[in-house]
Amino acid sequence: MNYHAAADFLSDLRRFALDPGTASVRELLAHLDDPHEDVAFVQVAGSNGKGSTARMTESILREAGYRVGLYTSPHFDDLRERIRVDGRQITESAVVEFVEEVRPFLVERAVEGDPITSFEALTAMSLWYFGRSDVDVAVLEVGMGGRLDATSVVDPVAAAVTAVSLEHTDILGDTLDEIAAEKVTVAPDDAPLVTGATDESLRAVRRHAPDALAVGFADESPDVTVRYDGLRNHTEAGVVVEGDDWGVETRVPMPGAYQARNAGVAAVLARQVGGDRVTEPALARGLRSAHWPGRFEVVERDPLVVLDGAHNPGACEALATTLAEYDYDDLHLVFGAMHDKDHRAMAATLPPVASVRTCAPAHERASDPAVLAAAFEAAGDADTVETAPSAAAALDGARDAADADDCVLVVGSLFAVAEARRTWSRLAVGRRVDGEADARAVLERAHATEADVASECVHRVVTTRLDRREARALDRAAGRVGATAVTADYRTGRELRQAVVSGTAADLRSLLASLDGHGLGTVADVLRARIDGGDEAGDDAHAYPWAESPSVMGILNVTPDSFHDGGEFFDASAAVARAEAMVEAGADVIDVGGESTRPGADPVPPAEEIERVRPVIEALTDLDVLVSIDTRKAEVGRAALEAGADILNDVTGLADPEMRFLAAEFDVPVVVMHSIDAPVVPGKTVTYDDVVSDVIDELAERVALAERAGLSRDQIIVDPGLGFGKDAVENFELLDRLDEFRALGCPILVGHSHKSMYAHVGRDAGERLPATVAGTALAVDRGADIVRVHDVPENVAAVRTAVATGDAAGVPDEWRA
């Protein structure tokens, strides 16, 4: 069974009608020997805000040092998004293992007329995965209600009801009191329920949970007070949370006064779980790091483009209040909602609009776009109201209609937001295929079943991810022009499936033209970046040396304990002399580091790290070279930039939420490295389905954050992170397939110098220079823009040799004798 077959099986379970209660999940978990029994759980219920609150709670607990699981719904592109451990999605292999283990049991239940639903199976899979992943605590977003929800199979150590409104009245009850009675059953035995409910909703909650802790604004007389301080930049807002003897002032990456309330609920939940371990810094950084796609997500600025999953009148009203904080001229709306929502009330609560484009997301409950259009026509505010065949098409129309000072808002459901968001999140990855064996490997990684066409995939090969409608259209378009398109065999689910596209350059360009002409322009745009080199720098690109030819970054460790040269250049004068020698040998960048990230290294306080690096950076400003600061702390980065550094090199992949804004403030490049832990945790095992694809996907999220902070793609340098959470074989796989990272549209850096990966080819510490030089040549051949090395003369020669081999005419004059 491959992943798509397993996902298909889980999606098929949606055909079974909901049977509220926990009995079925309990029986399934008992069949699995109750794998969740040693995990502490937090439940987050509510009518609105529970997903954001769950994500904030998880982020705070991770900052406090816990290993944390997170279960949410729905997903955007892949059901694995719902289940995460320390931020990483459940692996495809784990999904397959789970389905293979439970399938006989589930089939037998269905035959007996007592089937388990898709949500129940996914809930059981999350608890199974959290147990086998040895998480300390798992945060569960409640699907519906409380007492009857599948997640209530657990006994939580902390729980919240974010808000209460009239929803699911056919199951939960017709009044706020009845619905509150259902939701508050998530209350734990040994801690008070936390709630963000207000007014009558709060009174209803307290009728059934008298000891509930209320979180709210000062005029509401709550137990824990929150304050919303408004926008701090285009993506963050200031919030303050204050308890009796504790408090925190920070930013959250989801603007809106209601998010201040959610932040307060999350802070109280995390403190109930973690006690003194949840310090003020953990609260501040955890809240600021809690990114949550599709929840007032600003994805563009000229015009302002906002994605928000508001799906009921209350959420739309809160959204309108938040949008009023932004300065824009006209509003252009993309609206797609489910048929069971109050469309007219939602339309009435949204701000005045210049144009509306309605659409139907690919969901069985999606409302007809004509019905949605009628709701806005009845409101009579918009100059233009029209329907569109898809969310992507509606978004294209809205962006075309908008001027630079306008706003485009996608709203109505998370399903519409998910489809629109692919305009920015979808990647096309070029694959190097040198024969049938390579072609079959590409098809197998895509879970495609038509391996008999592998012999045709020997020209240019590109992979991307498409929904069912797009996959069918691509297949038809490929047939018209003679290209080959193979997609995974996936029948029923909403997940995106892998598509493998191949053909001659002429075939693929004809395919692009055909897609443009059949309403798949957004898919064509993504493919074009790989087929026609669309990731080339634009006219406004920065003049960095690596844009002209591959560059060498020389490592200058001003530390006593780095793995290869610790202590050699700890003295500032020795460090400067070393830098001068590297520049003379041809280094384009000097990377100054004041803290070791070797396995087991002790952290260095920011003040001490600054004391190590600042005098060296100041001394290097007279050299004709760019200076990079290798740090994971924004405080150190700022001091280094003020001292004259030109580049931020962050081995944690922007784990410090301030780092990306710091790079944007100083308008400097930032290196975003993929790392599971920095410093590396010795002996820690990390599982990948395909290390290259997984690292690209995880880096894509970090690149998007940096771009939305204000950086251009040519300023965001991606580093696969060799040695950081990968074994030797995985490191060599990353090196071999480095060209696939071009999908991110960013310069590529490789840091491989003297690393333990070379023990795999028989080179012990102290004898790895020849292997490093060979790795440099391979990296440049595979597309590296920057190589980060200790031994500059030897690696400069390797870079120049690789460049000359690839294009002798392109060798710069200054390289020639």
Buried (B, 14 or more C-beta within 10 A) or exposed (E): EBBBBBBBBBBBBBEBEBEBBBEBBBBBBEBBEBBBEEBBBBBBBBBBBBBBBBBBBBBBBBBBEBBBBBBBBBBBBBBBBBBBBBBBBBBBEBBBBBBEEBBEBBEEBBEEEEBBBBBBBBBBBBBBBBBBBEBBBBBBBBBBBBBBBBBBBBEBBBBBBBBBBBBBEEEBBEEBBBBBBBBBBBBBEEBBBBBBBBEEBBEBBBBBBEEBBBBBBEEBEBBBBBBBEEBBBEBBBBBBBBBEEBBBBBBBBBBBBBBBBBBBBBBBBBBBBBEEBBBEEBBBBBBBBBBBBBBBBBBBEEBBBBBBBBBBBBBBBBBBEBBEEEEBEBBBBBBBBBBEBBBBBBBBBBBEBBBBBBBBBBBEEBBEBEBBBBBBEEBEBBEBBBBBEBBBBBBBBBBEBBEEEBBBBBBBBBBBBBBBBBBBBBBBBBBBBEEBEBBBBBBBBBBBBBBEBBEBBBBBBBBBBBBBBBBEBBBEBBEEBEBBBBBBBBEBBBBBBBBBBBBEEEBBBBBBEBBBEBBBBBBBBBBBBBBEEEBEBEEEEEEBBBBEBBBBBBBBBBBEBBBBBBEBBBEBEBBBEBBBEBBEBBBBBBBBBBBBBBBEBEEBEBEEBBBBBBBBBBBBEEBEBBBBBBBBBBBBBBBBBEBBBBBBBBBBBBBBBBBBBBBBBBEBBBBBBBBBBBBBEEEEEBEBBBBBBBBBBBBBBBBBBBBBBBBBBBBBBBBBBBBBBBBBEBBBBBBBBBBBBBBBBBBBBBBBBBBBBBEEEEBEEEEBBEBBBBBBBBBBBBBBBBBBBBBBBBBBBBBBBBBBEEEEEEBEEEEEE
